[in-house]
Amino acid sequence: MMQFITVLVMCILVGSEVDLFIPSFPELQNVFNISTFMVELTLGVNLLAHCFTSLIVGILGDLYGRKPIILIGLIIFIAGSLFCVFAIEYWQLLFGRLLQGIGISGPAVLSYVVIADTYSTEKQQQMMGILNGSVTFAMAFAPVIGSYVSLFFHWRGNFVLLLILGLISLVLGILFIQQGQTKPYTSKCFKEYYVVFQSPKTFYYISTICLLVLPYWLFIGMAPILYIGDLGVTLYEFGFYQGATALMFSIISFSSGYCIKKFGQLNCFIFSISMLCTFIVFTLILIAFRVTNPVIITICMQFLALGIIYPVNILYPLSLESIAYAKGKIAAVIAASRLILIAFSIQTVSYTYQGTFAPIGITMCFILVVMFWCCYKLFRISRPI
């Protein structure tokens, strides 16, 4: 039980690590006198570092066990948080975000694998509802909390909060995380990932999962600039808009285990696909009519929230079982692929952004269309549900 609680705390840290300081973006622009692209780079550098380190973590986690790699990652994350807290110049903040990205990859990749080492696939799917509920709760409410922390303690306050969460995770990890499975004959070479990319089934699992969550992360990354910078929303009001999406994510996530068990995986999956299709239609209407009302845009995002949770909770545990003795590597590829796609999409949209919802909405719709194609290919190959 304590190991599960420890993983839960680490998942909350992983979920909030990116989103907590995002409401500080407008303040960071003023304090460091930087452009939208440069402030978004504090997010992009973090995600890219997280991405590439995840691939190393996947190999080392299979080779040496989960616990030591998680703990080393948390120590690096804490060091990065200290750099951010005491940053005086922009490059110091950027370096701190780089270290945070490197460090967070340990718990981000391997915390789920700790659960996969311990429980059956069916039990994992039930626990995924709680874990993903906690992650999405942290992801969704982090900007809300970050808004009020920024309001009262300014931008450094958010990094102090991350530092405290990192220290708590480190102590719990030392006390309660088990060593986990090891594979002594695992090579330290990146060629170990060849087996993951060689499997079409695993490839489509990874693609579907990554593309499912990508639109939400893209929106979260651009929301402060859109809402506060161009739609006239105050920092105080921004918390309420993010809170609405947070509430929807939390309700669906925490109830997903019960709903999947009661209504069946297939019915929940079909419901999710219908919600994502509704989101695409709604988004295209907003773009066509050039809607600038933040309330309507937030309502549109609720359909995206409804559509993401069930497929991820169903497919993620199945993806880890798609290749024998490769859970760490599969988890690493999922984390790395998701993060590099997030970083690329956010930097691309921020570069082309001109103060409207259109480039954000069009990119989200395009991503979901590609996801539908990958999901179709996955079902043709393996019929996972």
FENJO-V797328 format. One record per helix or strand. SS is the DSSP state (helix for helix, strand for strand). FROM is the first residue (numbers start at 1). LEN is the number of residues. If there is no record, write none. Layout:
ss | from | len
SS | FROM | LEN
SS | FROM | LEN
This chain:
ss | from | len
helix | 2 | 18
helix | 22 | 11
helix | 36 | 29
helix | 66 | 20
helix | 90 | 29
helix | 121 | 56
helix | 190 | 9
helix | 200 | 31
helix | 235 | 29
helix | 265 | 24
helix | 294 | 27
helix | 327 | 26
helix | 358 | 24
